[in-house]
Amino acid sequence: MIRVLTDRWTVVVPLLAAVALALTWGRSLSGVAVVLVAAALIGAVLAAVYHAEVVAHRVGEPFGSLVLAVAVTIIEVALIVTLMISGGEKAASLARDTVFAAVMITCNGIFGLALLVGALRRRVAVFNAEGTGAALATVATLATLSLVLPTFTTSASGPEFSPAQLVFAAVASLALYGLFVMVQTVRHPDDFLPVEGDGVVADDDDHDDSPTAKAAVVSLALLFVALVCVVGLAKVVSPSIESAVASAGLPPSAVGVVIALLVLLPETLAAVRAARRDRVQISLNLALGSAMASIGLTIPAIAVATIWLDGPLVLGLGATQMVLLGLTVVVGVLTVVPGRATLLQGGVHLALFSAFVFLAASP
């Protein structure tokens, strides 16, 4: 539930992050300073998503979903572009690694965790198969168009799109995401509401009163401050992130996993809270909606950013990644079709997530 500006940290953290940005911009950082800046960056991400939710709650649907998605996408794109600029050709696959990590985290990590928590609470986690199935189909289509096809196209050398293909993928991704938002919020909203054990749509008794106009304006201002801080602090701390990954002996793709985990932390916490309140459908909406936004909005944004970025943009997945993606889609379909899941389904998705994390660290 949204508690408008009652959490003082949501006001203090963006201001502290702005101070940290002003003090560290253009300077080399010591170990302690890197830790403090990283903490400020994480706090700014959490605060940005919080204030985006407040603004979204005020403006209502379908624009509310777009506000939150755009805010999260700005954070993700800022981190990706910042690291791509500083990493040069070594970061050519960073966008692919981050988007793929987001899909695996949401469709297996958050998805499995929500089912596990829901099944522990009621023995069986119940959700709307129609809405969840539609969301999963959209995610699978977006992932295939943007991450699988580049491996097999021949217009450009390597797992890359040609400029025309990249434009097509970006437009198609944006169109599919926009179509889904319209269906979810305007045409068939009941398909995405929580259901009871007998399949009847449940009353939304957790709905809060809409924030006041003043609270929404304050949150909008703090959202802007938080987003600026995220972009700036990511630039400040990016060399330390890359050197830490290299020092640990991890592959470069691990940087994308770190970015995705950071961006999706608020959604993970929100999904677990919803599942504990017996709102598993809301948890699945958050998981699949985040996956959709990560592809449907990030790929077009990165496509535009390539106008100014030097070097190639590698989007095609490798063989191991495609196996994990294909298995995720198949298991997801088998989980969604019945409209209910037990501890087993939650455990299977979490096992896939564990396999992804392990193989990301040890390919």
C-alpha positions in Angstrom: 0.0 0.0 0.0 1.1 3.5 -0.7 1.6 5.7 2.3 1.9 9.2 0.8 5.0 10.9 2.2 4.5 9.3 5.7 7.9 7.6 5.3 10.4 10.3 6.1 13.2 8.4 4.3 11.5 9.0 1.0 12.2 12.7 1.4 15.6 12.5 3.1 17.2 10.0 0.8 16.9 11.9 -2.5 18.3 15.0 -0.8 21.2 13.0 0.7 21.9 11.5 -2.7 22.0 14.9 -4.2 24.6 16.0 -1.7 26.6 12.8 -2.3 26.5 13.5 -6.1 27.7 17.1 -5.6 30.6 16.0 -3.4 31.8 13.1 -5.5 31.2 14.3 -9.1 34.5 14.2 -11.1 36.6 12.8 -8.3 38.3 9.4 -7.8 36.8 7.6 -4.8 38.4 5.6 -2.0 36.9 2.3 -0.9 34.8 3.8 1.9 33.5 6.5 -0.5 32.5 3.9 -3.0 30.4 2.0 -0.4 28.7 5.2 0.7 28.0 6.3 -2.9 26.6 2.8 -3.7 24.4 3.0 -0.7 23.1 6.5 -1.8 22.5 5.0 -5.3 20.4 2.2 -4.0 18.5 4.5 -1.8 17.9 6.9 -4.7 16.5 3.9 -6.8 14.1 2.9 -4.0 13.0 6.5 -3.5 12.5 7.1 -7.2 10.2 4.0 -7.5 8.3 5.0 -4.4 7.6 8.5 -5.6 6.7 7.2 -9.1 4.1 5.0 -7.4 2.6 8.0 -5.6 2.4 10.0 -8.8 0.9 6.9 -10.6 -1.7 6.5 -7.9 -2.7 10.1 -8.3 -3.0 10.2 -12.1 -4.8 6.8 -12.3 -4.8 4.3 -15.1 -3.6 3.8 -17.8 -1.2 6.7 -17.3 -0.2 5.5 -13.8 1.3 2.3 -15.1 3.2 4.3 -17.7 4.6 6.7 -15.0 6.1 3.8 -13.0 7.4 1.9 -16.0 9.0 5.0 -17.5 10.6 5.9 -14.2 12.1 2.4 -13.8 13.2 2.3 -17.4 15.0 5.7 -17.0 16.9 4.2 -14.1 17.8 1.0 -16.1 18.8 2.9 -19.3 20.8 5.4 -17.3 22.8 2.6 -15.7 23.3 0.8 -19.0 24.3 3.8 -21.0 26.6 5.1 -18.3 28.5 1.8 -18.1 28.5 1.4 -21.9 30.2 4.8 -22.3 32.8 4.1 -19.8 33.3 0.5 -20.9 33.8 1.0 -24.6 33.6 -2.1 -26.8 33.9 -4.3 -23.7 30.4 -3.2 -22.8 28.8 -4.0 -26.2 26.7 -6.7 -24.7 25.7 -4.9 -21.5 22.2 -4.0 -22.7 21.6 -7.6 -23.7 22.9 -9.0 -20.4 20.9 -6.5 -18.4 17.6 -7.1 -20.2 18.0 -10.9 -20.2 18.9 -10.8 -16.5 15.7 -8.7 -15.8 13.6 -11.4 -17.7 15.1 -14.2 -15.7 14.9 -12.4 -12.4 11.2 -11.5 -12.9 9.9 -14.6 -14.6 11.8 -17.0 -12.3 13.0 -15.2 -9.2 10.1 -12.9 -8.4 7.5 -15.2 -10.1 8.7 -18.2 -8.1 9.0 -16.3 -4.8 5.5 -15.0 -5.2 4.1 -18.5 -5.8 6.1 -19.9 -2.9 4.9 -17.3 -0.4 1.3 -17.6 -1.7 1.4 -21.4 -1.5 2.8 -21.3 2.0 0.0 -19.0 3.1 -2.9 -21.0 1.6 -1.4 -24.3 0.4 -2.3 -23.3 -3.1 -1.5 -19.9 -4.8 -4.5 -18.8 -6.9 -4.3 -16.4 -9.8 -6.1 -15.4 -13.0 -4.8 -17.6 -15.8 -6.2 -15.5 -18.6 -4.4 -12.2 -17.6 -1.2 -13.9 -16.5 -1.1 -16.0 -19.6 -1.5 -12.9 -21.8 1.3 -11.2 -20.0 3.6 -14.2 -20.3 2.9 -14.5 -24.0 3.8 -10.8 -24.4 7.1 -11.3 -22.5 8.0 -14.3 -24.6 7.3 -12.5 -27.8 9.3 -9.4 -26.8 12.2 -11.5 -25.6 12.3 -13.5 -28.8 12.1 -10.5 -31.1 14.8 -8.5 -29.3 17.2 -11.1 -27.8 16.9 -14.3 -29.9 16.5 -13.1 -33.5 19.7 -11.1 -33.6 21.7 -14.4 -33.1 20.2 -15.7 -36.4 19.9 -12.7 -38.6 22.5 -12.3 -41.4 22.3 -8.6 -42.4 25.0 -7.7 -39.8 28.0 -9.8 -38.7 27.7 -11.4 -35.3 24.7 -11.5 -33.0 23.7 -7.9 -33.9 20.8 -6.2 -35.7 21.3 -4.1 -38.7 20.1 -0.5 -38.2 16.9 -1.2 -40.0 16.3 -4.4 -38.0 17.0 -2.5 -34.8 14.5 0.1 -35.6 11.9 -2.6 -36.4 12.6 -4.4 -33.1 12.3 -1.1 -31.2 9.1 -0.1 -32.8 7.6 -3.5 -32.4 8.6 -3.7 -28.7 7.1 -0.3 -28.0 3.9 -1.1 -29.8 3.4 -4.5 -28.0 4.1 -2.9 -24.6 1.6 -0.1 -25.4 -1.0 -2.6 -26.5 -0.6 -4.6 -23.4 -1.0 -1.6 -21.1 -4.2 -0.7 -23.0 -5.6 -4.2 -22.6 -4.6 -4.4 -18.9 -5.9 -1.0 -17.9 -8.8 -0.3 -20.3 -10.1 -3.2 -22.2 -9.8 -6.2 -19.9 -8.8 -5.0 -16.4 -10.7 -7.8 -14.6 -8.3 -10.3 -16.1 -5.5 -8.8 -13.9 -7.3 -8.5 -10.6 -6.8 -11.0 -7.7 -9.2 -13.9 -7.6 -10.5 -16.1 -4.8 -10.1 -19.9 -4.6 -13.3 -20.4 -6.7 -12.0 -18.1 -9.5 -14.2 -15.2 -8.5 -12.6 -11.8 -8.7 -11.7 -10.6 -5.2 -12.6 -7.2 -3.8 -9.6 -4.9 -3.6 -9.9 -4.1 0.0 -6.3 -2.9 0.1 -7.0 0.1 -2.1 -5.8 3.4 -0.5 -7.3 6.8 -1.0 -5.8 8.7 -3.8 -2.9 11.1 -2.8 -3.7 14.8 -2.7 -2.6 17.0 -5.5 0.0 18.6 -3.2 1.5 15.3 -2.2 1.6 14.2 -5.9 3.5 17.4 -6.9 6.0 17.0 -4.0 6.5 13.4 -5.1 7.0 14.5 -8.7 9.7 16.9 -7.7 11.4 14.3 -5.5 11.1 11.8 -8.3 13.0 14.2 -10.6 15.7 14.7 -8.0 16.0 11.0 -7.4 16.3 10.2 -11.1 19.0 12.8 -11.6 20.9 11.4 -8.7 20.6 7.8 -10.0 22.1 8.9 -13.4 24.9 11.0 -11.8 25.8 8.5 -9.0 25.8 5.6 -11.6 28.4 7.6 -13.6 30.5 8.2 -10.4 30.5 4.6 -9.2 30.6 2.8 -12.6 34.4 2.4 -12.8 34.4 0.8 -9.3 31.6 -1.7 -10.3 33.6 -2.8 -13.4 36.9 -3.1 -11.5 35.1 -5.1 -8.7 33.6 -7.5 -11.1 37.0 -8.0 -12.9 38.8 -8.4 -9.5 36.3 -11.1 -8.5 37.1 -13.1 -11.7 33.5 -12.8 -12.9 32.6 -12.5 -16.5 31.5 -9.0 -17.9 27.9 -10.2 -18.1 27.8 -10.2 -14.3 27.6 -6.4 -14.5 24.3 -6.7 -16.2 23.0 -9.0 -13.5 24.0 -6.5 -10.8 22.2 -3.7 -12.7 19.0 -5.8 -13.1 19.0 -6.8 -9.4 19.4 -3.2 -8.3 16.6 -1.9 -10.6 14.2 -4.8 -9.7 14.7 -4.6 -5.9 11.7 -2.5 -5.2 9.4 -4.7 -7.4 10.7 -7.8 -5.6 9.8 -6.3 -2.2 6.4 -5.2 -3.4 5.7 -8.6 -4.9 6.5 -10.4 -1.7 4.3 -8.0 0.3 1.4 -8.6 -2.1 1.8 -12.4 -1.9 1.8 -12.3 1.9 -1.5 -10.4 1.7 -3.0 -13.2 -0.5 -2.7 -11.0 -3.6 -0.6 -13.4 -5.7 -2.1 -11.9 -8.9 -0.7 -8.5 -8.0 2.7 -10.1 -7.5 2.6 -11.8 -10.9 1.4 -8.5 -12.5 4.5 -6.8 -11.0 6.9 -9.6 -12.1 5.7 -9.9 -15.7 5.0 -6.1 -16.0 8.6 -5.4 -15.0 9.9 -7.9 -17.5 7.7 -6.3 -20.2 8.9 -2.8 -19.4 12.5 -3.9 -19.3 12.3 -5.1 -22.9 9.5 -3.0 -24.4 10.9 0.3 -23.2 14.6 -0.3 -22.6 15.3 -1.7 -26.1 13.8 1.4 -27.9 15.6 3.7 -25.5 18.9 1.9 -26.2 18.2 2.0 -29.9 17.9 5.8 -29.7 21.0 6.0 -27.6 23.1 4.1 -30.2 23.0 7.3 -32.3 25.5 8.8 -29.8 27.2 5.6 -28.6 30.3 4.3 -30.4 30.9 0.6 -30.9 28.6 -2.3 -31.7 25.4 -3.2 -29.9 25.3 -7.0 -29.2 21.7 -8.1 -28.5 21.7 -11.8 -29.5 21.8 -14.4 -26.8 24.2 -17.3 -26.6 23.2 -21.0 -26.7 23.1 -21.4 -22.9 21.0 -18.2 -22.4 18.6 -19.3 -25.1 18.1 -22.7 -23.4 17.4 -21.0 -20.1 14.9 -18.6 -21.8 13.2 -21.4 -23.7 12.9 -23.5 -20.5 11.5 -20.5 -18.6 8.8 -20.0 -21.2 7.8 -23.7 -21.3 7.7 -24.0 -17.5 5.9 -20.6 -17.2 3.1 -21.8 -19.6 2.7 -25.1 -17.6 2.5 -23.1 -14.4 0.0 -20.5 -15.6 -2.5 -22.7 -17.5 -4.2 -24.2 -14.4 -4.6 -20.9 -12.6 -3.2 -22.3 -9.4 0.2 -23.4 -8.2 1.7 -25.3 -5.3 5.1 -25.1 -3.6 6.4 -27.3 -6.4 5.8 -24.8 -9.1 7.4 -22.0 -7.0 10.4 -24.3 -6.3 10.8 -25.1 -10.0 11.0 -21.4 -11.0 13.4 -20.6 -8.2 15.6 -23.5 -9.3 15.7 -22.0 -12.8 16.6 -18.6 -11.3 19.4 -20.3 -9.2 20.7 -21.9 -12.4 20.8 -18.5 -14.2 22.7 -16.9 -11.3 25.2 -19.7 -11.1 25.8 -19.8 -14.9 26.1 -16.0 -14.9 29.0 -16.3 -12.4 30.4 -19.5 -13.9 29.5 -19.7 -17.6 
